Amino acid sequence: MENIAIIGAGTMGHSIALSAAWSGLSVKIFGIDARDVKSARAGFEAKLHLMTDHELISKEQEKEIAERVAFTISLEEAVKEAEFIIEAVPENMALKHQLYRQLEELVANDIIIASNSSGLMPTALAEGMKHPERFVLTHFWNPAHLIPLVEIVGGEKTDEQTLQRTKELIERMNKQAVLLKKELPGFIGNRLQFALFREAQALLDAGVASKENIDAAVTYSIGRRLPVTGPLQTADLGGLDIFYAISDYLFEDLSTDQKPGRTLSGLAENGELGAKTGSGFYDWPEAQSQAVQAKREEALIYFLKQDMEKE
């Protein structure tokens, strides 16, 4: 596969396109209008320049990557030569179903249509498709050009060939492909992430510690360990007898809340949505928001460089 179409020019869409072009693939990005395309192009170029500034790529590579990407407001043009399509439009089932109907009228039956949905089930997404066997979910993590993980999830009618072709493409994009054996809400990454988030909420609501100390307990402990060993490998290294004993008494005391915690609910109801509104668990003046996001990007770039050195 050489030609990729990305349907959706938002943050995830142009970040996925950047990953694909970085690996040598030709990419067309579809935006709904000229304003959408202009915003996507600016975001794409900013990310590309940042990669050059941090020496992930050379100036020459920056130019080559940019030349592999084209933007269009024509869906027909975007998919005309596409061998693989990745949908990255908003998380609206009806919108996605409408898009898939359009795509199936425009492309051959063997062209894979993938969704970047982070939560919708592939079986439900493929409902109504003429060829659900060629539909698959590819969940890239944000920022897609810096985080290696891509979860691959098939629906009830997705065939094995689709899964394997998708895995090959994701690996060609220098991503860590994780193929799920079954579909379930949240897939793997979000289930683990939100299990930690639920416990953090419960600790905050119970007054166990301040928000700063709860965050610090993660960033200065398991946050340092997890880039090297995941939870199961960590347990093996620590000794399963120890992890068994702790699980035996601690699990019954962990949060089992079925709804968002009290503090989170209050903030969301008041429109305090975090960095995008200026306040959430923390206050987010613009300068601080930009500084924290830049620091996080630097950390992701550091780890990505380590991955590249291993190859």
SULVENFEN-V773575 format. One record per pair of residues at least 24 apart in sequence whose C-alpha atoms are under 7 Angstrom apart, sorted by the first residue. I is the first residue (numbers start at 1). J is the second residue. If there is no record, write none. Layout:
BEGIN
I J
I J
END
This chain:
BEGIN
1 83
2 26
3 27
3 81
3 82
3 83
3 84
4 28
4 82
4 83
4 84
4 85
5 29
5 78
5 79
5 82
5 84
5 85
5 86
6 30
6 85
6 86
6 87
6 88
7 86
7 87
7 88
7 89
8 87
8 88
8 89
9 36
9 37
9 40
10 40
12 88
12 142
12 144
13 88
14 40
14 44
15 44
15 143
15 144
15 145
16 144
16 145
18 44
18 145
19 145
19 173
20 173
21 65
21 68
21 69
22 65
23 172
23 173
23 174
25 68
26 68
26 69
27 68
27 69
27 70
28 69
28 70
28 71
28 78
29 70
29 71
29 72
29 78
30 71
30 72
30 73
30 74
30 75
30 78
31 72
31 73
32 73
33 73
34 73
37 71
56 305
76 106
83 111
84 111
84 112
84 113
85 112
85 113
85 114
86 113
86 114
86 115
86 116
87 114
87 115
87 116
88 115
88 116
91 117
93 125
97 125
101 129
110 134
112 162
114 138
116 140
119 185
119 186
121 183
121 185
122 154
122 155
123 155
123 156
132 157
132 158
133 157
133 158
133 159
134 158
134 159
134 162
146 300
146 301
146 304
147 300
148 175
148 176
149 175
149 176
149 177
150 175
150 176
150 177
150 178
151 177
151 178
151 179
152 177
152 178
152 179
152 180
153 179
153 180
153 183
154 183
155 183
199 255
201 261
202 255
202 261
205 262
205 263
END
